[in-house]
Amino acid sequence: MPNTRPLSPHLGVYRWRVNMLQSTLHRLTGLFLCLGALLVAWALIAATNEGAWSVFASFWTGWIGEILLFLWLWSLWYHLCNGIQHLVRDAGRGYGPANRDRAHDPSYWSTGWMILAVSVALTVLVWVLLALRIAGGGA
C-alpha cells in the first residue's frame, strides 16, 4: 500500500526565499567557524614543533588549504553581517503594518541579498589586500 501522505508540510507549501537561504547559511557558517577554530588549535599546537609546523604550512599553502581559508573567511564575514542584520530585525525594523502588505516584497528580502553580496565583497577585499601585502604593495 503506497503512502500518499506528504513528507513535511513546509516542503511543498512555501516557496524558497532568501530568508530561508540566510537561515540555512547562518547555521552552516556557524558550524564551519567552529571547525575553523579546531584548525586554529592545530596551528597553535603545530607552532611548538618545527616538523609539525612544516606539515601545517604545506597543507595551508596548497590549493585545498587556500580554498578552505577563503571559505572560512567568507563564513566569518557572512556570519557577522547576518548577525548584525538579525539585531536590526530583532529591534522590529521593517515589520510594521505598511510592510505586511502583500503588494510588495518585504524589505528583508532585498537586505538578504545585500548581506550575501557584502560578505562576498569583504572576503574578496581581504584577499586582495593580503595579495598586495605579500607582493610588497602598499596595503
N, C-alpha and C positions, 0 to 999 in steps of 0.2 A: 504494500500500500504506500503510494508516494505521499510525502509530507508537503502539503501546499501552504504551510504557514511561512511567512517571511522570516528571514534571519533576525533582523532587528528593524524596528520602525524607522530609525533615523537614517538608515542606509538608502532607502528608497523614497523618502519623503522630502528631504532637504536637498537643495542644490549646493554644490561645492562653492564656497565663498572664501574670500581672502582671510576673513577672521578665523575660519576653520583651519586654513593653512598656517596662520600665525600661531594658533594654539598648538598644533602638532609640532611645528618647528621650534617653538619655545621649549617644549618638553624634550625634544631630541637634542637641541643645542645645550640644554642644561645637562643632559646625560653625557654629551660629548665633552663638555667642560670638566665634568668630574673625571672622565677618562684622561683628559689632558693633565689634570692635577697629578694623576699617577705617573705620567710621563715626566712631569717636573720633579717628582720624587726620585724617579730613575736618574735624572740629571744630577740631582744633589748627591745621590749615592755614588754615581759614576765619577763624580769630581774628586772623590777620595783616592782613586786608583788610576794611574796613567793608562794602563791597558784597558780598563773598563771605559775610560773616557774616550779612547780612540774608537772603540766599538760604538759607543753612543754617538760620537760625532760623525762617524761614517754612515750610520743609519740616517741621521737627520740631514746630511748633505746629499743623500740620494734622492731620486725623484719621488719615491713613496714618502719619505720624510718631509720633503718640501710641500707635497700635496696635503699631508696631514697638518703641517704648520699653517698653511693657507686656510684650510677648513677650520682649524681651531681658532685662528684669529677672526675669521668670519663669524664663527659661533659666539665668540666673545662680544663682538660688535652688535650682532643681531640680538643677543640676549639682553644686552644693555639698552639698546634702542627700544626694544619691545617692552622691557620692564618700565622704562620711562613713560611709554605710551600707556601702559597699564595704570600707572599712577595718575595720569591725566584722566583716563576713563573712570577710574575709581572716584575721582572728585566729582563726577557727574557731568562733565563737559560733553556736549553733543547728544544728550539724551532727553532733551526737553520735548514738549508736545509737538512743536513745529518739526522736529527731526524724526518724529514717528510717522510722518505722512508717507504713504506708500507710493506717492507720485515720483519720488526721487530716491536715489541710493543714500543710505546713511553715511555720515561724514567719516565714520571709522573705516569704511571700505577704502576710500582714497588714501587715508593715512596708513592703512595697512600696506598698500603697495609702496607708499613712500618709505616706510620702515625697511622694507626689503631692499629698495634702491639705495637708501642711505647706508645700510650696513655693507652692501657690496662696494659702494664708493669709498667708504672709510677703509675697508680692507685693502682695496687696490691702492689707495693713497699711502697707507703704511708700507706696503711692499715697494712702491715706487721710491719712497723716501729712504727705505733701507737699501735699495739697489743703488741709489745715488750716493749714499754714505759709503757703501762698500767700494764703489768705483772711485771714491775720492772726490765726489762732488760737494757742493756747499749745503747739503741738507742737515 
